[in-house]
């Protein structure tokens, strides 16, 4: 499509696009944090970016939309946990996508799924511009991710399967989408660790209605089928080369701070050893507040024996719902003069996540610490949360959590 005819077509399609979206305000859309979680150990971390199915139109929560569907489908295949983060822009274009990635820690992702193209097809974005912007995006993702991370670029959904575009004008956009898809295949082949996922034989695409939870479940299974094997390979390679703690480093014990006698505690051994190994720290600990007593199960270090609950790091951690990460306690006025910073176990780096009782009260923490400072940006708070949930589940199952307000 060249010259004047193309300009006329672009003008008509842009006007039509604006009219088409006027009636979409009543369509359900997900609310809440754009993320989903499926429980399990060694969680795979997946980022979904773009529009189309990523936007979740038709359902009211991300758990019912693509993030939750993909998390459950991947965990069913891998036997591991899955954490999915979503960065969606239903009205965005390819050239704007890199802006959404500013500030994102792509280096912690195990897989990235890209949905883009519907709006570019409707606006008749030139094939030359599409090829340039897609190549730039994929090379950026290649540079910013680990060598084991794959990027999955999903084919452009047939335009007329989208309710607002299911008209004769949608057929024009649909033809252009096929041209852009041909360019996409070519660009994907030129960039390592990029996989193009064709929708040619996708029987779950339904014309004439918005997606429901069943549709997103099928989308999740489609993606998981393409991703699981590569994630398994990456996990196996990680496991075969990862640090293994010696028995003397990974044998936790329980220390009661207060007037209760010390006793041996073993139920957290496996999770604490996994936490210590995952973060590469000298120590990991589960700290619980039991009335006026602090109970600490620690691995890899000698627990301080002269610390009260009110003076502990955990007392600060439970004041907020998310992770507390202190890259260097010497630079933090809250902790720089604490005895466990100036003396054993010499906590310079610390990261903790709160543990909750069944009633929702925060009553302790899972934490890792080290005698050497670290950069806060390199700490995987999603992984720390997952491990904290494992500790919390153990506590709930054993009925060992007591409410500190009792």
C-alpha positions as CSV (number, residue, x, y, z in Angstrom):
1,X,0.0,0.0,0.0
2,X,1.8,3.1,-1.2
3,X,1.5,6.9,-1.4
4,X,-1.8,8.7,-1.2
5,X,-3.9,5.5,-1.0
6,X,-2.0,4.4,2.1
7,X,-2.4,7.8,3.8
8,X,-6.2,7.7,3.2
9,X,-6.4,4.2,4.5
10,X,-4.4,5.1,7.6
11,X,-6.7,8.1,8.3
12,X,-9.8,6.0,7.9
13,X,-8.5,3.2,10.1
14,X,-7.4,5.5,12.9
15,X,-10.8,7.2,13.0
16,X,-12.4,3.7,13.0
17,X,-10.2,2.6,15.8
18,X,-11.3,5.5,18.0
19,X,-14.9,4.7,17.4
20,X,-14.4,1.0,18.0
21,X,-13.0,1.5,21.5
22,X,-15.8,3.9,22.6
23,X,-18.1,1.1,23.5
24,X,-15.4,-0.9,25.4
25,X,-15.7,0.9,28.7
26,X,-18.1,-1.7,30.1
27,X,-15.9,-4.7,29.3
28,X,-14.4,-6.2,32.5
29,X,-10.7,-5.7,33.0
30,X,-8.3,-7.1,35.7
31,X,-7.7,-5.0,38.8
32,X,-5.1,-5.4,41.6
33,X,-1.3,-6.0,41.3
34,X,-0.3,-7.2,37.8
35,X,1.2,-10.5,38.9
36,X,0.3,-14.1,39.7
37,X,1.9,-16.9,41.6
38,X,1.7,-20.7,41.5
39,X,3.2,-22.4,44.6
40,X,6.3,-24.6,44.5
41,X,10.0,-24.6,45.0
42,X,12.6,-23.1,42.7
43,X,10.1,-20.8,41.1
44,X,10.5,-19.8,37.5
45,X,10.1,-16.1,36.9
46,X,8.2,-15.0,33.8
47,X,7.6,-11.5,32.5
48,X,4.7,-10.8,30.1
49,X,4.8,-7.5,28.3
50,X,2.6,-5.8,25.6
51,X,-1.1,-5.8,24.8
52,X,-3.6,-8.2,23.2
53,X,-4.3,-11.2,25.5
54,X,-1.8,-9.7,28.0
55,X,-4.4,-7.0,28.8
56,X,-6.9,-9.4,30.3
57,X,-10.0,-7.9,28.9
58,X,-13.1,-10.0,29.7
59,X,-12.2,-11.0,33.3
60,X,-11.9,-9.1,36.5
61,X,-8.6,-10.4,38.0
62,X,-5.1,-11.2,36.8
63,X,-5.4,-14.7,38.4
64,X,-8.2,-15.5,36.0
65,X,-6.4,-13.7,33.1
66,X,-3.2,-14.7,31.4
67,X,-0.7,-14.3,34.3
68,X,-2.6,-16.7,36.6
69,X,-3.4,-19.1,33.7
70,X,0.2,-19.2,32.6
71,X,1.5,-19.6,36.1
72,X,-0.7,-22.7,36.8
73,X,0.0,-24.2,33.4
74,X,3.7,-23.9,33.8
75,X,3.8,-25.3,37.3
76,X,1.7,-28.3,36.2
77,X,4.4,-29.1,33.6
78,X,7.6,-28.3,35.5
79,X,6.6,-29.3,39.1
80,X,8.1,-26.0,40.2
81,X,6.6,-22.8,41.4
82,X,6.0,-19.9,38.9
83,X,5.9,-16.2,39.5
84,X,4.5,-14.1,36.6
85,X,4.8,-10.4,36.4
86,X,2.8,-8.4,33.8
87,X,3.5,-5.1,32.1
88,X,0.5,-4.4,29.9
89,X,-0.5,-1.5,27.7
90,X,-3.7,-2.4,25.7
91,X,-3.4,0.7,23.6
92,X,0.4,0.7,23.0
93,X,2.5,0.3,20.0
94,X,5.8,-1.6,19.3
95,X,8.0,1.5,19.3
96,X,6.6,2.5,22.8
97,X,7.3,-0.9,24.4
98,X,10.9,-0.2,25.5
99,X,9.6,2.6,27.7
100,X,7.6,0.1,29.7
101,X,10.8,-1.8,30.4
102,X,12.7,1.2,32.0
103,X,13.7,0.3,35.5
104,X,12.8,-3.4,35.2
105,X,15.3,-5.9,36.4
106,X,15.3,-8.1,33.4
107,X,18.3,-10.1,34.6
108,X,16.2,-12.0,37.1
109,X,13.7,-13.3,34.6
110,X,13.8,-16.9,33.4
111,X,11.5,-16.2,30.4
112,X,9.9,-13.2,28.7
113,X,6.7,-13.3,26.6
114,X,6.0,-10.4,24.2
115,X,2.5,-9.6,22.9
116,X,2.5,-6.8,20.3
117,X,1.2,-6.0,16.9
118,X,-2.6,-5.6,17.0
119,X,-2.5,-1.8,17.3
120,X,0.3,-1.5,14.8
121,X,-1.7,-3.6,12.3
122,X,-4.8,-1.4,12.8
123,X,-2.7,1.8,12.4
124,X,-0.9,0.3,9.4
125,X,2.6,0.8,10.9
126,X,5.1,0.5,8.0
127,X,6.9,-2.8,7.7
128,X,10.2,-1.0,7.7
129,X,9.5,0.8,11.0
130,X,8.1,-2.5,12.5
131,X,11.3,-4.4,11.5
132,X,13.6,-1.7,12.9
133,X,11.7,-1.3,16.2
134,X,11.3,-5.1,16.8
135,X,15.0,-5.8,16.2
136,X,15.9,-3.0,18.6
137,X,13.6,-4.4,21.3
138,X,14.8,-8.0,20.9
139,X,18.4,-7.1,21.0
140,X,17.8,-5.1,24.2
141,X,16.1,-8.1,25.8
142,X,19.0,-10.3,24.7
143,X,21.5,-8.0,26.2
144,X,19.7,-7.4,29.5
145,X,18.8,-11.0,30.3
146,X,20.7,-14.1,31.4
147,X,22.2,-16.5,28.8
148,X,19.5,-19.1,29.8
149,X,16.6,-16.7,29.3
150,X,14.4,-17.1,26.2
151,X,12.1,-14.5,24.8
152,X,8.9,-15.7,23.2
153,X,7.3,-13.4,20.6
154,X,3.7,-14.3,20.1
155,X,2.2,-13.9,16.6
156,X,-0.3,-11.1,16.0
157,X,-3.8,-12.4,16.8
158,X,-6.1,-12.3,13.7
159,X,-7.6,-8.9,13.9
160,X,-11.2,-9.9,13.2
161,X,-11.2,-12.4,16.2
162,X,-11.1,-9.2,18.4
163,X,-14.7,-8.0,18.9
164,X,-14.2,-4.3,18.5
165,X,-12.4,-4.9,15.2
166,X,-14.7,-7.6,13.7
167,X,-15.8,-5.5,10.7
168,X,-15.0,-5.2,7.1
169,X,-12.3,-2.6,7.9
170,X,-10.8,-5.1,10.2
171,X,-10.1,-7.2,7.2
172,X,-7.7,-4.5,5.9
173,X,-5.9,-4.5,9.2
174,X,-5.8,-8.3,9.2
175,X,-4.0,-8.4,5.8
176,X,-1.4,-5.9,7.2
177,X,-1.0,-8.0,10.3
178,X,0.1,-10.9,8.1
179,X,2.7,-8.8,6.5
180,X,4.0,-7.7,9.9
181,X,4.1,-11.3,11.0
182,X,6.3,-12.3,8.1
183,X,8.7,-9.5,9.2
184,X,8.5,-10.8,12.8
185,X,9.5,-14.3,11.8
186,X,12.5,-12.9,9.9
187,X,13.7,-10.7,12.8
188,X,13.2,-13.5,15.4
189,X,15.4,-15.9,13.5
190,X,18.2,-13.3,13.5
191,X,18.3,-12.9,17.3
192,X,19.6,-15.7,19.7
193,X,17.3,-17.0,22.4
194,X,14.2,-15.6,20.6
195,X,11.3,-17.9,19.8
196,X,8.4,-17.0,17.5
197,X,5.1,-18.6,18.4
198,X,2.8,-18.9,15.5
199,X,-1.0,-18.7,15.9
200,X,-1.8,-20.3,12.6
201,X,-3.2,-23.5,14.1
202,X,-4.5,-22.0,17.4
203,X,-8.0,-23.4,17.6
204,X,-8.7,-21.6,20.9
205,X,-9.1,-18.2,19.1
206,X,-12.8,-17.3,19.2
207,X,-14.4,-14.6,17.0
208,X,-17.0,-12.2,18.1
209,X,-16.7,-12.2,21.9
210,X,-14.3,-11.1,24.7
211,X,-12.2,-13.7,26.3
212,X,-13.3,-15.5,29.5
213,X,-11.3,-17.5,32.1
214,X,-11.5,-20.6,29.9
215,X,-10.0,-18.8,26.9
216,X,-7.1,-17.5,29.1
217,X,-6.6,-21.0,30.4
218,X,-6.1,-22.2,26.9
219,X,-3.7,-19.3,26.2
220,X,-1.8,-20.3,29.3
221,X,-1.5,-23.9,28.2
222,X,-0.5,-22.9,24.7
223,X,2.4,-20.8,26.1
224,X,3.4,-23.3,28.7
225,X,3.7,-26.0,26.1
226,X,6.2,-23.9,24.3
227,X,8.2,-22.7,27.4
228,X,8.3,-25.6,29.9
229,X,11.1,-27.7,28.2
230,X,13.5,-24.8,27.9
231,X,12.8,-23.8,31.5
232,X,13.5,-27.3,32.6
233,X,16.9,-27.3,30.8
234,X,17.8,-24.0,32.4
235,X,16.8,-25.3,35.9
236,X,18.8,-28.5,35.5
237,X,21.9,-26.5,34.4
238,X,21.5,-24.2,37.4
239,X,21.1,-27.1,39.8
240,X,24.2,-28.9,38.5
241,X,26.4,-25.8,38.9
242,X,24.9,-24.2,42.0
243,X,26.6,-23.9,45.4
244,X,26.2,-26.9,47.7
245,X,26.5,-26.1,51.5
246,X,28.6,-28.5,53.6
247,X,26.8,-30.1,56.5
248,X,28.5,-27.8,59.0
249,X,27.2,-24.8,57.0
250,X,23.7,-26.0,56.6
251,X,22.7,-27.5,60.0
252,X,20.3,-25.1,61.6
253,X,19.6,-24.9,65.3
254,X,17.0,-23.0,67.3
255,X,18.0,-20.3,69.7
256,X,15.5,-18.8,72.1
257,X,16.3,-15.3,73.1
258,X,14.8,-14.9,76.5
259,X,14.3,-17.1,79.5
260,X,13.2,-20.2,77.7
261,X,15.7,-23.1,77.2
262,X,17.2,-23.7,73.8
263,X,16.0,-26.7,71.8
264,X,16.7,-28.4,68.5
265,X,14.5,-27.4,65.6
266,X,14.6,-29.3,62.3
267,X,11.4,-28.6,60.4
268,X,12.9,-25.5,58.6
269,X,16.2,-27.2,57.7
270,X,15.3,-27.9,54.1
271,X,13.8,-24.4,53.4
272,X,16.6,-22.5,55.1
273,X,19.3,-24.5,53.3
274,X,17.5,-23.7,50.0
275,X,17.2,-20.0,50.9
276,X,20.9,-19.8,51.9
277,X,21.9,-21.5,48.6
278,X,19.6,-19.5,46.4
279,X,20.9,-16.1,47.7
280,X,24.5,-17.3,48.1
281,X,24.7,-15.8,51.7
282,X,26.5,-17.1,54.7
283,X,23.3,-17.3,56.7
284,X,19.5,-17.7,56.5
285,X,17.1,-17.6,59.4
286,X,13.5,-17.9,60.4
287,X,12.7,-15.5,63.2
288,X,9.4,-15.7,65.1
289,X,8.0,-13.6,67.9
290,X,6.4,-15.7,70.6
291,X,4.8,-13.2,73.1
292,X,7.9,-11.5,74.6
293,X,10.3,-14.1,73.3
294,X,12.2,-14.2,70.0
295,X,12.7,-17.6,68.5
296,X,15.4,-17.9,65.8
297,X,16.2,-20.8,63.6
298,X,19.4,-20.0,61.9
299,X,21.7,-21.7,59.4
300,X,25.3,-20.9,58.5
301,X,26.1,-18.6,61.5
302,X,25.9,-18.4,65.2
303,X,22.8,-16.6,66.3
304,X,23.3,-13.5,68.5
305,X,22.4,-14.4,72.1
306,X,21.9,-10.9,73.5
307,X,19.2,-9.4,71.2
308,X,15.6,-8.6,72.2
309,X,12.7,-8.6,69.7
310,X,12.3,-4.9,69.8
311,X,16.0,-4.4,69.0
312,X,16.0,-6.9,66.1
313,X,15.9,-6.4,62.3
314,X,12.7,-8.4,62.2
315,X,10.9,-5.8,64.3
316,X,11.4,-3.4,61.4
317,X,10.6,-5.9,58.7
318,X,7.1,-6.7,59.9
319,X,6.1,-3.0,59.8
320,X,5.5,-3.4,56.0
321,X,4.0,-6.1,53.8
322,X,6.8,-6.5,51.4
323,X,10.6,-7.2,51.5
324,X,13.0,-5.1,53.5
325,X,16.4,-5.0,51.8
326,X,19.4,-3.3,53.4
327,X,22.4,-3.3,51.1
328,X,24.8,-2.0,53.8
329,X,23.8,-1.7,57.4
330,X,26.7,0.6,58.1
331,X,25.0,3.2,55.8
332,X,21.6,2.8,57.5
333,X,21.1,4.8,60.6
334,X,18.5,2.4,62.0
335,X,21.0,-0.4,62.2
336,X,24.6,0.8,62.0
337,X,25.1,0.8,65.8
338,X,23.3,-2.5,66.6
339,X,25.4,-5.2,68.4
340,X,24.7,-7.8,65.7
341,X,26.1,-5.3,63.1
342,X,29.2,-4.3,65.1
343,X,29.7,-7.8,66.5
344,X,28.8,-11.4,65.6
345,X,27.3,-12.3,63.1
346,X,28.4,-8.9,61.6
347,X,25.3,-8.3,59.5
348,X,26.3,-5.9,56.7
349,X,23.8,-7.1,54.1
350,X,20.3,-8.1,55.1
351,X,17.1,-9.0,53.3
352,X,13.9,-10.1,55.1
353,X,10.3,-10.9,54.2
354,X,7.5,-11.0,56.8
355,X,5.7,-14.1,57.9
356,X,2.0,-14.0,58.8
357,X,-0.3,-15.8,61.1
358,X,-3.6,-17.3,59.8
359,X,-5.3,-14.1,61.0
360,X,-3.0,-12.0,58.9
361,X,-0.8,-10.6,61.7
362,X,2.9,-10.3,60.9
363,X,4.7,-12.4,63.5
364,X,8.1,-13.0,62.1
365,X,10.5,-13.1,59.2
366,X,12.4,-15.2,56.8
367,X,15.8,-13.5,56.2
368,X,19.2,-13.8,54.7
369,X,22.3,-11.9,55.9
370,X,26.0,-11.6,55.1
371,X,29.1,-9.9,56.6
372,X,29.7,-8.2,53.2
373,X,27.5,-5.5,51.7
374,X,25.6,-6.0,48.5
375,X,23.7,-3.9,45.9
376,X,20.0,-3.8,46.7
377,X,19.1,-4.0,43.0
378,X,20.6,-7.5,42.7
379,X,18.3,-9.1,45.4
380,X,15.4,-11.2,44.1
381,X,12.5,-10.1,46.3
382,X,10.1,-12.3,44.4
383,X,12.1,-15.4,45.3
384,X,12.4,-14.3,48.9
385,X,8.7,-14.0,49.1
386,X,8.2,-17.5,47.6
387,X,10.5,-19.0,50.2
388,X,8.8,-17.1,53.0
389,X,5.5,-18.5,51.9
390,X,7.0,-22.0,52.2
391,X,8.0,-21.3,55.8
392,X,4.6,-19.9,56.4
393,X,2.9,-22.9,55.0
394,X,5.0,-25.1,57.3
395,X,4.0,-23.1,60.3
396,X,0.3,-23.1,59.4
397,X,0.4,-26.9,58.7
398,X,2.0,-27.7,62.0
399,X,-0.2,-25.3,63.9
400,X,2.9,-23.8,65.5
401,X,2.0,-20.1,65.0
402,X,0.8,-18.3,68.1
403,X,-0.7,-14.8,68.0
404,X,1.7,-12.5,69.8
405,X,-1.3,-10.4,71.0
406,X,-2.7,-13.3,73.0
